[in-house]
């Protein structure tokens, strides 16, 4: 009986905790997106934004059922996004247009989250980079 009391306390705490509001936004972001801009901080306190030429196209395709596909030629872009096969985007309590973009990294065998901002037909992914970076996409499909 003495072992049951601590267990009940733990269960009560766990069931009363409120988690972050979640909800799939896959329908809003489903489609094919073309990379048009990237940004990164090479060091020294500067942040460099580069326009990406439309040819050859570097794209990500996100399906409503959570499938993910990336195509392109930029080595950094490819290293981050080609290994992803499935994703989940979740609402956050911060702003209306900012979401958590989660995926299973098959190389490290762990769940990884990035920021995702959606505004009209523009999607921005913000991977975890040491001094900051981003990839901005335009909807093409």
VOROLO-119813 format. One record per residue (C-alpha): residue number from 0; residue in one letter; chain; x, y, z. Coordinates in steps of 0.25 Angstrom, whole numbers. Layout:
N
{NUM; "A"; "A"; {X; Y; Z}},
...
REM end
This chain:
141
{0; "X"; "A"; {0; 0; 0}},
{1; "X"; "A"; {12; 9; 3}},
{2; "X"; "A"; {16; 8; -12}},
{3; "X"; "A"; {3; 12; -17}},
{4; "X"; "A"; {2; 26; -11}},
{5; "X"; "A"; {15; 31; -18}},
{6; "X"; "A"; {10; 25; -31}},
{7; "X"; "A"; {-4; 32; -29}},
{8; "X"; "A"; {4; 45; -27}},
{9; "X"; "A"; {12; 44; -39}},
{10; "X"; "A"; {0; 40; -48}},
{11; "X"; "A"; {-8; 52; -43}},
{12; "X"; "A"; {3; 61; -46}},
{13; "X"; "A"; {5; 55; -60}},
{14; "X"; "A"; {-9; 56; -63}},
{15; "X"; "A"; {-11; 70; -58}},
{16; "X"; "A"; {1; 76; -66}},
{17; "X"; "A"; {-3; 83; -78}},
{18; "X"; "A"; {5; 81; -90}},
{19; "X"; "A"; {8; 91; -102}},
{20; "X"; "A"; {-4; 93; -111}},
{21; "X"; "A"; {-2; 83; -122}},
{22; "X"; "A"; {-9; 81; -135}},
{23; "X"; "A"; {-5; 77; -149}},
{24; "X"; "A"; {-4; 88; -159}},
{25; "X"; "A"; {1; 78; -170}},
{26; "X"; "A"; {-11; 83; -179}},
{27; "X"; "A"; {-7; 97; -179}},
{28; "X"; "A"; {8; 94; -183}},
{29; "X"; "A"; {5; 82; -192}},
{30; "X"; "A"; {11; 85; -206}},
{31; "X"; "A"; {24; 87; -213}},
{32; "X"; "A"; {33; 99; -209}},
{33; "X"; "A"; {44; 104; -217}},
{34; "X"; "A"; {56; 110; -209}},
{35; "X"; "A"; {58; 125; -212}},
{36; "X"; "A"; {67; 130; -201}},
{37; "X"; "A"; {77; 125; -190}},
{38; "X"; "A"; {83; 132; -179}},
{39; "X"; "A"; {95; 128; -169}},
{40; "X"; "A"; {104; 134; -160}},
{41; "X"; "A"; {119; 131; -164}},
{42; "X"; "A"; {124; 137; -151}},
{43; "X"; "A"; {129; 150; -146}},
{44; "X"; "A"; {115; 155; -144}},
{45; "X"; "A"; {110; 156; -158}},
{46; "X"; "A"; {98; 150; -164}},
{47; "X"; "A"; {98; 147; -179}},
{48; "X"; "A"; {86; 146; -188}},
{49; "X"; "A"; {87; 139; -202}},
{50; "X"; "A"; {77; 139; -213}},
{51; "X"; "A"; {76; 125; -219}},
{52; "X"; "A"; {75; 124; -234}},
{53; "X"; "A"; {62; 117; -239}},
{54; "X"; "A"; {70; 107; -248}},
{55; "X"; "A"; {73; 97; -244}},
{56; "X"; "A"; {62; 97; -234}},
{57; "X"; "A"; {64; 92; -220}},
{58; "X"; "A"; {51; 88; -215}},
{59; "X"; "A"; {44; 82; -203}},
{60; "X"; "A"; {30; 74; -204}},
{61; "X"; "A"; {22; 72; -192}},
{62; "X"; "A"; {10; 63; -193}},
{63; "X"; "A"; {-3; 64; -184}},
{64; "X"; "A"; {0; 50; -178}},
{65; "X"; "A"; {14; 55; -173}},
{66; "X"; "A"; {23; 50; -185}},
{67; "X"; "A"; {35; 59; -188}},
{68; "X"; "A"; {44; 59; -200}},
{69; "X"; "A"; {55; 69; -203}},
{70; "X"; "A"; {63; 71; -217}},
{71; "X"; "A"; {74; 80; -220}},
{72; "X"; "A"; {89; 82; -222}},
{73; "X"; "A"; {94; 91; -210}},
{74; "X"; "A"; {102; 82; -201}},
{75; "X"; "A"; {97; 88; -188}},
{76; "X"; "A"; {83; 88; -192}},
{77; "X"; "A"; {84; 74; -197}},
{78; "X"; "A"; {91; 69; -184}},
{79; "X"; "A"; {79; 75; -175}},
{80; "X"; "A"; {67; 71; -183}},
{81; "X"; "A"; {70; 59; -193}},
{82; "X"; "A"; {70; 49; -181}},
{83; "X"; "A"; {56; 54; -176}},
{84; "X"; "A"; {45; 44; -180}},
{85; "X"; "A"; {34; 48; -170}},
{86; "X"; "A"; {31; 61; -163}},
{87; "X"; "A"; {21; 67; -153}},
{88; "X"; "A"; {18; 82; -152}},
{89; "X"; "A"; {11; 86; -139}},
{90; "X"; "A"; {5; 99; -134}},
{91; "X"; "A"; {13; 107; -123}},
{92; "X"; "A"; {7; 117; -113}},
{93; "X"; "A"; {17; 128; -118}},
{94; "X"; "A"; {10; 134; -131}},
{95; "X"; "A"; {0; 130; -141}},
{96; "X"; "A"; {10; 128; -152}},
{97; "X"; "A"; {21; 121; -145}},
{98; "X"; "A"; {21; 106; -143}},
{99; "X"; "A"; {30; 94; -139}},
{100; "X"; "A"; {35; 86; -150}},
{101; "X"; "A"; {39; 72; -145}},
{102; "X"; "A"; {45; 60; -152}},
{103; "X"; "A"; {53; 47; -150}},
{104; "X"; "A"; {67; 48; -153}},
{105; "X"; "A"; {71; 35; -158}},
{106; "X"; "A"; {86; 38; -157}},
{107; "X"; "A"; {86; 42; -142}},
{108; "X"; "A"; {74; 33; -139}},
{109; "X"; "A"; {67; 44; -131}},
{110; "X"; "A"; {55; 54; -133}},
{111; "X"; "A"; {59; 68; -138}},
{112; "X"; "A"; {51; 81; -137}},
{113; "X"; "A"; {53; 93; -146}},
{114; "X"; "A"; {45; 106; -146}},
{115; "X"; "A"; {35; 108; -158}},
{116; "X"; "A"; {29; 121; -161}},
{117; "X"; "A"; {17; 121; -171}},
{118; "X"; "A"; {13; 134; -177}},
{119; "X"; "A"; {4; 134; -190}},
{120; "X"; "A"; {12; 126; -200}},
{121; "X"; "A"; {25; 127; -193}},
{122; "X"; "A"; {30; 117; -184}},
{123; "X"; "A"; {43; 118; -175}},
{124; "X"; "A"; {51; 107; -168}},
{125; "X"; "A"; {61; 111; -157}},
{126; "X"; "A"; {70; 99; -154}},
{127; "X"; "A"; {78; 99; -142}},
{128; "X"; "A"; {91; 106; -146}},
{129; "X"; "A"; {102; 111; -137}},
{130; "X"; "A"; {100; 125; -141}},
{131; "X"; "A"; {87; 124; -148}},
{132; "X"; "A"; {82; 121; -162}},
{133; "X"; "A"; {69; 120; -170}},
{134; "X"; "A"; {64; 114; -183}},
{135; "X"; "A"; {52; 122; -190}},
{136; "X"; "A"; {43; 115; -200}},
{137; "X"; "A"; {32; 120; -209}},
{138; "X"; "A"; {20; 111; -212}},
{139; "X"; "A"; {20; 105; -226}},
{140; "X"; "A"; {9; 95; -225}},
REM end
